């Protein structure tokens, strides 16, 4: 069976963007702020490019969470042979029964709720981060910015961990 569309989208969001791009950029910015590396203008680039992608990517995450139950339910197995060939009434009843068993067996709605909460934490830390100038009057990284930046990094890492808890394939009882 091919990889479900939902799983491909999750991989694009969580692995390709959140982990490989955003978290990597945040790690570099942290090293820059702590003086471990140098790079004129790099912090501003990260703030203006990578971090500001969050509102757009947030929409992708919302779509993923809304679609998870529908696209990753084992009832989707009834859309392909051999189960698709069953009589429609039996197929409908059995697919719904399997879906309900899946909801009882796995914490599907808890996974979704936890990801929604983690995303709200990222939202809040993002908004807080944008309210502070990164460079203080003395030309160094502002203390308040640094604290808010760390909170944003932590929230993004927690979101990535939460998304990792979703199954990587359609699970059957």
C-alpha positions in Angstrom: 0.0 0.0 0.0 1.3 3.5 -0.9 2.1 6.0 1.8 -1.1 7.9 2.7 -1.4 11.5 1.6 -1.6 12.6 5.2 1.6 10.9 6.1 3.4 12.6 3.2 2.1 16.0 4.3 3.1 15.3 7.9 6.6 14.4 6.8 6.8 17.6 4.8 5.6 19.7 7.7 7.4 18.0 10.6 10.6 16.7 9.1 11.3 18.9 6.2 10.1 22.2 7.5 9.9 22.1 11.3 12.9 20.0 12.1 15.2 20.4 9.1 14.6 24.1 8.4 13.1 25.9 11.4 14.7 24.1 14.3 18.1 24.0 12.5 17.9 27.7 11.9 16.9 28.3 15.5 19.8 26.2 16.7 22.1 28.4 14.6 20.6 31.6 15.9 21.0 30.3 19.5 24.7 29.6 18.8 25.0 33.1 17.3 23.4 34.8 20.2 25.6 32.9 22.7 28.7 33.8 20.7 29.5 30.3 19.6 29.4 31.4 15.9 29.5 34.7 14.1 27.5 35.9 11.2 26.6 39.5 10.4 22.9 39.8 9.7 22.2 36.1 10.2 19.9 36.6 13.2 17.8 39.1 11.2 17.7 36.7 8.3 16.3 33.9 10.6 13.8 36.3 12.1 12.6 37.7 8.8 12.5 34.4 6.9 12.3 31.2 8.9 10.4 32.4 11.9 8.0 34.5 10.0 6.9 31.4 8.1 5.1 30.1 11.2 1.6 31.7 10.4 1.6 30.1 7.0 2.9 26.8 8.3 0.3 27.0 11.1 -2.4 26.7 8.4 -0.8 23.5 7.1 -0.7 22.1 10.6 -4.3 22.9 11.2 -5.2 21.1 8.0 -3.1 18.1 9.0 -4.9 17.8 12.4 -8.3 18.2 10.9 -7.6 15.5 8.3 -5.9 13.0 10.5 -8.9 11.0 11.7 -10.4 10.8 8.2 -7.2 10.0 6.3 -5.5 7.7 8.7 -8.5 5.7 9.9 -8.4 2.0 9.0 -11.8 2.6 7.3 -9.8 3.9 4.4 -8.7 0.3 3.7 -12.2 -0.2 2.4 -11.5 2.2 -0.5 -9.0 -0.3 -2.1 -9.2 -3.9 -3.2 -10.0 -6.4 -2.0 -12.3 -4.7 0.6 -13.6 -2.1 -1.9 -15.2 -5.0 -3.7 -17.5 -5.9 -0.8 -21.2 -5.2 -1.1 -21.8 -1.5 -0.3 -24.0 -2.0 2.8 -21.6 -4.5 4.4 -18.6 -2.4 3.5 -20.2 0.8 5.0 -21.1 -1.0 8.3 -17.8 -2.8 8.6 -15.7 0.3 7.8 -17.5 2.3 10.4 -17.2 -0.5 13.0 -13.5 -0.7 12.3 -13.2 3.1 12.6 -15.0 3.0 16.0 -12.8 0.2 17.3 -9.7 2.2 16.1 -11.0 5.2 18.1 -11.4 3.1 21.2 -8.0 1.3 20.8 -5.9 4.3 20.0 -5.9 7.8 21.6 -6.6 9.4 18.3 -8.4 12.5 19.6 -5.8 12.9 22.4 -3.0 13.0 19.8 -5.0 15.7 17.9 -5.7 17.6 21.1 -2.2 17.5 22.3 -0.9 18.8 18.9 -3.5 21.6 19.0 -2.3 22.6 22.5 1.4 22.5 21.4 0.5 24.6 18.4 -1.2 27.2 20.6 1.9 27.3 22.8 4.0 28.0 19.6 1.4 30.7 18.6 1.7 32.5 22.0 5.5 32.3 22.1 5.7 33.5 18.4 3.5 36.6 19.2 5.6 37.3 22.3 8.8 37.0 20.3 7.6 39.5 17.7 6.9 42.2 20.4 10.6 42.6 21.4 13.5 44.0 19.3 16.3 41.4 19.0 19.1 43.9 19.4 19.2 46.2 22.4 20.5 49.8 22.6 23.9 48.5 23.5 24.2 46.6 20.2 23.9 43.2 21.9 21.1 40.7 21.9 18.3 42.0 24.1 17.8 39.9 27.3 14.0 39.9 27.0 14.3 38.8 23.3 16.7 36.0 24.3 14.2 34.7 26.9 11.3 34.8 24.4 13.4 33.3 21.7 14.3 30.4 24.0 10.6 29.9 24.8 9.8 29.9 21.1 12.5 27.3 20.5 11.2 25.1 23.3 7.6 25.3 22.0 8.7 24.4 18.5 10.6 21.3 19.9 7.6 20.2 21.9 5.4 20.6 18.8 7.8 18.4 16.8 7.8 15.7 19.6 4.0 15.8 19.7 3.6 15.4 16.0 6.1 12.4 16.1 3.6 10.6 18.3 1.1 10.2 15.5 1.4 6.8 13.8 3.5 6.5 10.7 1.0 4.1 9.0 -2.7 3.2 9.1 -3.1 1.1 12.1 -5.6 -1.8 12.3 -6.8 -3.2 15.6 
